[in-house]
Amino acid sequence: MLTNLINEAAKGTWGAVDSLLILKDNKLVLESYFRGNQWDKPHELRSLTKSLLSAGYGAAVSLKLIPSVDVSVYEVFEHASRFDNPHPEKRLMTFAHVMTMTAGLACEDMSSPTNPCGSRLFASTMPWQSKLEIPIWQRALNLPLANMPGTVFAYNDAAPVIIDGLLSGLAHRETTDFLRMVLFRPMKIGDRSSLFRLTSRDLIKFGQLYLSGGAWNGKRLLPKSWVEESTSVKWQFAGMPPGTGYGYFWWISGVDINGKREKIFYALGNGGQAIFVVPTLQLVFVTTATNFDRYDLFRGPLEMLKQFVIPAFSAQLTTPK
């Protein structure tokens, strides 16, 4: 089964796949690279970065840098700056809203390939601002309010920018440096890696951290309660089976394992970057690829998981008598 997976990836069935890794019962049982990629080469992550930011938020809560996800975003940032487009309901926006993509800011739903919000945020000027030195998190918080916080799910680029700004401000250092201190170095993730680029082995370690409930080699790096809370459904997708939705920058769904629907959670990034955590099988599956903006291949990593990885290991489960 796994040989077929490797062969299909090499053939280009899912486009430009760069790596496939599987961790089972805390052991690396598959590590394959394609198209000249190597184990020590950091890979662009795109939106998979959001799940790293979620971990960073959990670490900040554990360190008591911030009390909880229910804090008002604008009250926390109020000391730093005034914001454009004031609206009384903006003060109701919490970090839970931000990390569940329900903040309500006017940053278009990224399900459309033509979404311009990200490019505007990362541009040097904004339509409503002439200053060039405005921090990107402030540009995000300057956005008008389109919906009452907590009422509409809209996957967007403003949310991670806000959490990035929060973590860097709380830690008084770049978010990558904060993650190095609380997560990367204890997990022996090298300094070549960053918030935006990790090796495939780094990604499998990150999945293993979440599979183990936030513990690493006997040391607690994240509260178990945070791992459980952030990977539980906070926004249920309409028309989908129960348990299919979004947590705190994590996707949550279910897969069929021996005739029973079992929970999985995963991190995704444009182009084919994915970390799947399958607790029932004690398994982590990582893919990296260079299919950027190939929306026709968006489901490739999930197809690999369902068609090849799950069947290869589900037969090993023993049914309790």
Secondary structure, DSSP 8 states (H G I E B T S, - for coil): -HHHHHHHHHHTTTSSEEEEEEEETTEEEEEEE-TT--TT--EE-GGGHHHHHHHHHHHHHHTTSS--TTSBHHHHHTTT---SS--GGGGG-BHHHHHTT-S-BS---TTSTT--HHHHHHSS-BTTB--S---HHHHHHTS-B-S-TTS-----SHHHHHHHHHHHHHHTS-HHHHHIIIIITTTT--TT--SSEE-HHHHHHHHHHHHTTTEETTEESS-HHHHHHHTS-SEE-TTS-TT-EE-SS-EEEEEEETTEEEEEEEEEETTTEEEEEEGGGTEEEEEEE--TT-GGGTTHHHHHIIIIIHHHHHTT-----
